Amino acid sequence: MDTPQTSAEDSAGRAEVVLGIGTDEWVARHNERLIVDSGPLARLKDTASKIPNLVRWLLVLLIAVAVPLGTSNPYIMRVGVNLGLFILLSYGLNIVVGYAGLLDLGYAAFYGFGAYAYALVSSDQLGHHWKTYISVPIIVVATALLGFLVSLPSRRLMGDYLAIVTLFFGQVFVQVVLSSDSITFPWATDSIDITGGSNGIPALDPFVLFGHKFLNAKDYYWLLLAIIVILTLTITRINRTRIGRAWRTIREDSLAAQAMGISINRLKFMAFIVGAALAGLAGTILSAVQGAVFVNGFDLPLLTLVYAAIILGGSGSLPGAVMGAIVMSLLPEFLRVPSYSEILFFVVLILVIGAMRRSIKSFAITLLGIFVTGIIVRGIFLSLSVKSLPRDEWATGVIGRFLSHWLFVPNNRLLWGNASFVLLIALIAYLTQASPTIKRILLPVAAFLGIFLWEVRLIQQPSTTRQLIIGTMLIVLMVTKPQGFLGKARVEVL
Amino acid sequence: MDNGVQSVDYFGQQMVNGITLGGVYALIALGYTLVYGVLQILNFAHGDVYMIGAFIGFFVMVGLGGPSHAVVPVAVMIFIMFAVSMLGSGLLGIVIEKFAYRPLRNSPRIAPLISALGVSLLLQNGALLLFSGSIRSYDTSSFVPITAGIHLGGVTIDGMRILVLVLALILMFGLSRWVNGTQVGRAMRAIAFDRDAAIMMGINVDRVIMWTFFVGSALAGAAGVMVGLVFLRVYSYMGFLAGLKGFTAAVVGGIGSIPGAMLGGVLLGIAESMTSAYLSPNFSDAITFLLLIAVMLIKPRGLLGRRAIVKV
């Protein structure tokens, strides 16, 4: 996030420091002073950080263009479209939360509003079939208007109140859509089905733009890519204008912003409305590419994912939003396939152990400890004559089959899996407080419990596991790096 | 509703339902308001603590022999259910505060909010994993006959509703005694008023915040058992909407204000009961939302909230 303010040249001839709002040189150089790492990894990190942003953007763009040219696999294209929608949503929310600092927890409802509005004017539900170049702009404007209406009662209110009003709005949207399948108006005798309730609205028209009918996901992919490129350029530009600077000033200190003569209400409205409009646009594309629209995609899980995306990347950072969107939209896709998620789980497990046990010797000891724990647990189970589950019934993945010689899976996997879940949580909670010696002893046990829980229970319930992983990730990320990966930590001088 | 007497009875019955529901909302709202008053964070995981409380109550009941073959007298069983559930939820609250909120004391305001969403996801899906997605029933009618209770004309207040109302009143009274009468309560009010000054006065802020979370979460646990006893159904997604309603109640009453949370809860319960009885059951949440917006437009600090004067 660079600002057009003057930069200070250091006498030692180090790189120029771009000063943000409310920072002086000491603050701006804070991160440099913190760097104490050395070694190949740190050098690599250092080199990577010197690549200019433009090169990175072009690299991402190159990959984004290369993929559809290389493959026509409909699944991959669909994942690509989802990623594009996700980036669009992250951009919008990034403006609302990252730039203006407004907590909009009803953001998913704007997405849903766009999707349903498109469905209503492009299907037999109400008998309207509007042309794409008419319907989409109208819907985007309508969503913006809705955003304006929702933000009206919050104009005098603090951030938390806005959060609750929007959260409730999101909930009400879902409720209204669900129960609008049989509305009886006082002047009519028959009830009217507007939204199709939980059945949704099927058979929507695809986009038709410039005489070209969008037939498959690839067409939408190109459209989304074009939109995202244009938006990236636009938002980067806006970021450097008066409005962009004013937004960030409001986020940092709205009182000071007001004192400087910035009309904060107008700018807050603006951010909120732009965010809503982008979500509405994403919604129209979603329902066109799906060819149908259902309410369950616009609930809290989606909102959490989008928030996770912009927080992960660092709120307020555009590259961060893209990075977060890539992670948060590909990760669930990845976790959907049990054998992939299994590999991911073990890679993460090894990395975590590696991070906690830096030297090769203690790392090997920990691995050995896990192995021994497994043998001991196996012995306990056998001596208690607990029946084991045949290997073919649980070892689905490659690693699972490999581990089946070592891991004992009891017949009553529900009970033992639940017990290990509770025990694991208690153990982790205890480990964070324990002394280093106890940590060293109990880490293999915790790791074993994790493996056991994964193979016995989690691998069977991918959707619950996914949510658990995302939840854990959010907490761990917030506790360790509240500013996200590409966001800058704020250093305050009092 | 063809004659006057019946409609008066109907109204009375809805009023009773509304007040019962309101008592539950008020208990949830109190947890929100206590935490907000002290830390100024929205504890979105609060609704899920309430869900866990309801499950703890359910499993204590099953552990004591189930609703129909209880090994102890019914009154003792209900007492144990409440006690264990409140203790369990209270401890859960302490754990949540320690791991998800304490490291974020001095972070930007959005950080604890996101962390709370994470806790909420964890609790919901942890419950889904442990207890499966099925809806469980407290099956109260098998140990307390449905006809027991007070009859006022055509209005019936059954035994469970009386119990819930009385218990809610006792808990609220106990809470206000705790906040106003004990040293921890006084420290809590001091922190809510000015945390930095409280630290300088030698108040152990961490300990007081821990107590606040314990008490708030224990109230949510009690609310969970109450909902189980009166409305029977317990499931892993019950926390979200209830938490939202509880928060609305806290906001309507004026967040940070304890009498406000009680008033807001009862008002919300009555409003919800009346809208679903007279207007439209499907849109009762939408109407609640409109009510919230109306209150916030007229009194942005809630009904009993103090006007915030921010000194710079």
Boltz contact constraints between the chains, C-beta under 6 A:
constraints:
  - contact:
      token1: [A, 153]
      token2: [B, 293]
      max_distance: 6.0
  - contact:
      token1: [A, 153]
      token2: [B, 296]
      max_distance: 6.0
  - contact:
      token1: [A, 153]
      token2: [B, 297]
      max_distance: 6.0
  - contact:
      token1: [A, 156]
      token2: [B, 300]
      max_distance: 6.0
  - contact:
      token1: [A, 157]
      token2: [B, 300]
      max_distance: 6.0
  - contact:
      token1: [A, 160]
      token2: [B, 42]
      max_distance: 6.0
  - contact:
      token1: [A, 164]
      token2: [B, 247]
      max_distance: 6.0
  - contact:
      token1: [A, 164]
      token2: [B, 251]
      max_distance: 6.0
  - contact:
      token1: [A, 168]
      token2: [B, 289]
      max_distance: 6.0
  - contact:
      token1: [A, 172]
      token2: [B, 285]
      max_distance: 6.0
  - contact:
      token1: [A, 172]
      token2: [B, 286]
      max_distance: 6.0
  - contact:
      token1: [A, 172]
      token2: [B, 289]
      max_distance: 6.0
  - contact:
      token1: [A, 175]
      token2: [B, 285]
      max_distance: 6.0
  - contact:
      token1: [A, 176]
      token2: [B, 286]
      max_distance: 6.0
  - contact:
      token1: [A, 179]
      token2: [B, 282]
      max_distance: 6.0
  - contact:
      token1: [A, 304]
      token2: [B, 117]
      max_distance: 6.0
  - contact:
      token1: [A, 311]
      token2: [B, 114]
      max_distance: 6.0
  - contact:
      token1: [A, 418]
      token2: [B, 130]
      max_distance: 6.0
  - contact:
      token1: [A, 464]
      token2: [B, 125]
      max_distance: 6.0
  - contact:
      token1: [A, 464]
      token2: [B, 128]
      max_distance: 6.0
  - contact:
      token1: [A, 464]
      token2: [B, 129]
      max_distance: 6.0
  - contact:
      token1: [A, 467]
      token2: [B, 121]
      max_distance: 6.0
  - contact:
      token1: [A, 467]
      token2: [B, 125]
      max_distance: 6.0
  - contact:
      token1: [A, 468]
      token2: [B, 125]
      max_distance: 6.0
  - contact:
      token1: [A, 471]
      token2: [B, 118]
      max_distance: 6.0
  - contact:
      token1: [A, 471]
      token2: [B, 121]
      max_distance: 6.0
  - contact:
      token1: [A, 471]
      token2: [B, 122]
      max_distance: 6.0
  - contact:
      token1: [A, 474]
      token2: [B, 114]
      max_distance: 6.0
  - contact:
      token1: [A, 474]
      token2: [B, 118]
      max_distance: 6.0
  - contact:
      token1: [A, 475]
      token2: [B, 100]
      max_distance: 6.0
  - contact:
      token1: [A, 475]
      token2: [B, 115]
      max_distance: 6.0
  - contact:
      token1: [A, 475]
      token2: [B, 118]
      max_distance: 6.0
  - contact:
      token1: [A, 478]
      token2: [B, 111]
      max_distance: 6.0
  - contact:
      token1: [A, 478]
      token2: [B, 114]
      max_distance: 6.0
  - contact:
      token1: [A, 478]
      token2: [B, 115]
      max_distance: 6.0
  - contact:
      token1: [A, 479]
      token2: [B, 103]
      max_distance: 6.0
  - contact:
      token1: [A, 482]
      token2: [B, 107]
      max_distance: 6.0
  - contact:
      token1: [A, 482]
      token2: [B, 111]
      max_distance: 6.0
